Amino acid sequence: MRVSVIGGSSVPPETAAVAERLGERLAERGHEVVCGGLGGVMEAVCRGAASAGGETIGIVPTARRGDANPHVTVPIATGMGHARNALVILNGDATIAVDGSHGTLSEIGLALAHGRAVAGLDTHAVDGVEAVESPREAVEYVERAVETG
């Protein structure tokens, strides 16, 4: 399964550690990570997934694949700015939000509008987002939600 991971582009170390563990857990369970490809939560989740041998797909807002963080294995340049958020969501079977601000909120809205299951770790409280306490719970939630369809 492909899981879109969304979140803050600039986060404190403790949030980065949560995102990194999330990436590890996703990779250990055989899932690919889709993200916006830049820093913060995106870089941390990719670092975690890559450390566990996972595949990471970074859909960057710029026209340069080289702008992706060093842990992205498949960079996709869009030149679309924030409009690329739709591509991040549409390329995942489910979504996990970690922290985040306006961009993350827009991605949550897109995920819900497109019928994606959304787990939230310390993120926006929005109807339809399953608040979870740990990376393990987030992964288990999206696995169940996609399995039961």
Summary of the structure (lengths in Angstrom):
residues: 149
radius of gyration: 13.2
end to end distance: 12.8
largest distance: 37.9
contacts: 577
relative contact order: 0.19
helix: 44%
strand: 22%
